[in-house]
Amino acid sequence: MAKHSILGLHHVTATVDDAQSDLDFAVGALGLRLLKKTVNFDNHNVYHFYYGNRSGTPGTLWTTFPYKGWGVPVGRKGAGQVHVTSFSVPADSLEFWEERLRASGTAVQSRQERFGEQTIAVSDSSGLNFELIGTETDSREPWTTSQIERAAAIRGLHSVTLQVHDPDPTIAFMTDLLGFRVVREMPGRMRLAVNGDEPGRFVDVAHDRGFVPAQNGVGTVHHVAMAIAEADEQLRLREDLLAQGYRVTPVMDRQYFQSIYFREPGNVLFEVATVKPGFAIDEDIDHLGESLKLPPWEEPNRAAIERGLPRFDR
């Protein structure tokens, strides 16, 4: 079976409740940059927010659909889902983050150590699970603010934690087809890495036969995306997946990248997204996230869309 050139994580996308609360957490508390305000291509009455570093480098991206008012039930976390999204911060900044997050009203759990790194676990107002993982090995340039200096700022995604009942099919799929390798193990968890062994390239597979089945909804991660360099490599991956019997979407134009979607053997929804064209195709890099950006096919509906979207202060 061919292995494909996955570069690392691209982004993680979740369903959240209120747009204002989501912005207050991601921008206000975590200090991420709001890179893009667009709409959910499947429901143009719902925002799609993109957060990350200055330019929106793949591997730094967290994205959300705020579905308040649309009758989406609270989801159930469990097997077949990304359970935790982890961000990378400098190892000596964890005390700063504990104090900052508690001051913002965020519940912070006691520190834990995993694979030699200290971890802070928190949840947002929608019930999503996050970690801040202290590391000395992340050289990515962060987005900084007046309150969060470079010495403490989030570097990007560190890893995601999948929950599955049986790890073996998931591990085989990711190693045989996507090019990951197992780099660390502990009871109930295996860490895989791709294209190196550093933050932004890790996927943890947590396994337990007792995990309840996941159900999508508010407060759950919808999918995790991996980055691939070129569109032709993405097409070759799609062909190989189809040949192996996986159900894969056609290539979808997401404006800032091209995507395919499929479920791995543990039922977690994966996306593989191209690096190009990036977020500066419709806004100057110094003004990313300032205007509502719509795909061309939605521009005729702009006035109605803007009237239907919730207001927020940011």
N, C-alpha and C positions, 0 to 999 in steps of 0.2 A: 504494500500500500504506500502511495506517495506521501511524503511529508511536505507541508506547505510553509511558506515563509511568513509566519506570524511574527510581528515585531514586538508585541506586548499587548497590554490593555489599551483600548481606545477610549471607551466611556462606559458609564453605568447609568441606566435610566430607571426611575422609580415613579410610582403613582403617589401623589401627595394630596393633602386636603386643601388648605387655603393658600392662595398665591402670596399674600403679604407675609404670612408666617414662614413660608418657604424662603422667601427673600431675606427675611430677618435672620434666619438661621444660617443660610449658605453665605450670604454677603456680610451680614451684620456680625454674626458670632464667629464663623469660620474664616472670614476674610477672603473668600474666593471672589474672583471677578465675574460679574454678570457679563457674559460674552455675547449673548444673543437672546433677543425676545422674538420668538416666532410662534407659530401655532401648531398644534397636533394635526398632522396631515389627515388623520382619520376623523377629526372633530374640530373644525376651525373655530369653535366657540371656546376652546380650551387652549391656554398658553402652553408652549414648550419653552422652558428656560434652559439655557446652557451656562454652566459655570466652569471656571478653570483658571489657568494662568494668563499672562498678558495676551498671548496670541491664540490661546486655545489649542495648545499642543496635544495631540493624542496621548492618552495616558494621564492627563491632568483633568479630564472632563467628567463632571457630574451633571446629569440632566434630569428634569422633572416635568411631569404633567400635573398641574394643580386642578383637581376635579371637583372641588367643592360646588355643591348645588346641582350636580348632575346625577345624583342617585347611585353613585358607585359605592358599594358596601365596603366596610373595613375588611381587608384581606386577612389571610391566615398564613403565618410563616411556617415553613416545613420543608419536607423533602421535595425536590424538583424546583428549587428556587435559590437565588442568591440571598443568603441570610444576613450577611454583614458586608458593608462597604468600608474599607480601611484606607485612610489617608496617611501619607508619610510626612513626618515632621522631624526636625533635629532632635537628637536624643536628649540634649540638655534643656529642651524647651517644655518638657511635660508639666513641670510645676506651673509655668506660665499658663498653659492651656487649662489645667485643672482650675486655677483661680479665675481665669477669664470665663470659662464655660459656666462655672457655678454662679458667677456674678450675673450672667445673662439669664439665669433661671433654668439652665439645663442640668438635669440630673447626671452626675458623674459617678460611675462605679469605681470601686477600689482598683488600683493598678494590678495588672497581671503580667507575668513574663511568658513569652511564647517564642520558641526558637531563638532564645538569647536576646530578645528585644522586649522592652517595656511597652505596655499597651494600656491606653485609657479607653473605656467603653462608654458611649453615650447614646441617647435616643433623641430624635427631634419631636416636634409636636404632633406629627402624623404617626409616630410609632416606629419609624425606620431605625435600624440598628447601624451605628457607626463605630469605628475605632480610629484613634490617633495612635500611630505606632512610631516610637522614637528610633531613629536609625542614624548611623554615621556614614552611610554609603550612598546617599542620594545627592547627586550634584546638580540636579535640575534647578533652573532659575525660577524662584517663586514670584507670585504676585504679592506685593506688599501694600499696606495701608498706613494711615497716620497712627493707628493703634497697634498694628502688627508688623514689626520690623523683620528684616531678612533673617535674623538669627532665630526666629521662631516660626516664620510663615510656612504654611503647607506647601510642600513641593509637588504634590500630585497624588494620584492614586498609588497606594502601596500594594494592595491586593484585594481580592474579593474572596468570600468564603461561600462555597456551594454546600448545600445539604442534600445528601443522597442516601438511599437505603443501602445500596451495594456499591462500594467504590470501584470494583474491578472493571466493569464495562466503561465507566467514565474515564478511569485512568488509561485504559487501553485505547480508547478513542482519542484522547488528547495527546498521548505519546505517539501513537502510530500514524495519525493523520495530521494533527496540527503542530507537531514538532516540540511539544512540551517534554520535560523530563522530571522525574521525581527527585527533589533535592533535599527534603527533610521529612521526617516522620515522627509522630508521637501517637499515643493511644487515641483512636477515634479521629485522627486528622493526618492528611498527607499534603505536603506543599509541592506544587509543581511550578516550574519556571520555564520560560521560553526566551531565546535570544539573549542569554546572559543570566545572571543570578543577582538581581537587584530590584529595588522597589519599582513598581509599575509593570513588572513582568511576572508577577506571582498570582497563582490561583490556588487557594486552599480547598481541599475536598474533605469536608466533615461528614462522617458516615456513622449511621446507627439505624438498625432495623426498626427501632421504636419511634423514629421521627414520624409525626403526622404528615399526611399529604398536604402540600401547599395549595393555597387558593389565592389567585391574584385579586388585588383590590387596594384600597387606600392603605398606605403604610407598608407596602411591599415593593420589592425591586421587580421591575418588569423584565429586564434582560441585561446581560453584560455583553459588551462589544469588544472584540479583539481587532487590532490594527493590522492591515496588510498594505504593502507599499503601492502596488499597481493594480489597475483594473483587470488586466489580462491574467494576473495571478489569481485574482478573486474568481474569475470565470473558470479557471482550471480547478480551483478548489470546489466550486459548485458542481462541476461535472463529476469530480471524484466522489463527492457526497451522494449525488444522484445514483452513481454506479454502485455505491455501497448500500443503496436502498433507503437513504434518508430523504425525508421530505424537505425541500429547500425552496424558498421563495425565488421568484425572478429577481434580478438586480433592480433595486429601487433607488431612485434619485432622491436623496435627502438634502439636496442643495449644497451642503458643505462637505459631503462625502457620498459615496455610493455604497449600498448595503445589501447583504443577503442575510436571511434569518433561517434558523433551523434549531431543532432540539437535540441535545446530546443524549446518550443512553439513559441518564438519570432524570431526564425530562426538563432540565434547565434550558431556558431559551437563550441561545447564543446568536450574536450578530457578528459578522465580519465586515468591517468598514474600511474604506480606502483612506489614506492620509490626505489626499488632495480632493477638492481644491482648497479647503480650509475656510476660515470664517471671515477673511478680509475681502471676499469677492464682492460683497455688497455694502460694506462699511469700511471706512478708514480705520486702521488698527488702533488709533488713539481714541476712537469714538465707538468702539464695539459695544453693543448692548444698549445703545441710547434710543434707537428707533425701532418700532415694530416692523419686522421684516416678514414678508409673505412670499410664498412661492409664486411664480408668474401666473399660474392658473387660478390663484385666489385674488389677484389684484383687482379684477372687476367687482369683487365683493368686499373691498376694503372698508367702505363706510359702514356696512352692516356688521362686519366682523368687529370693528373697533367699538361699535355701540354695544355689542354683546359680551365683550371681555370685561372681567372685573377690574376695578381701579385699584391701584396700589401706590404707595409712597416709596420710591427709590429711584 
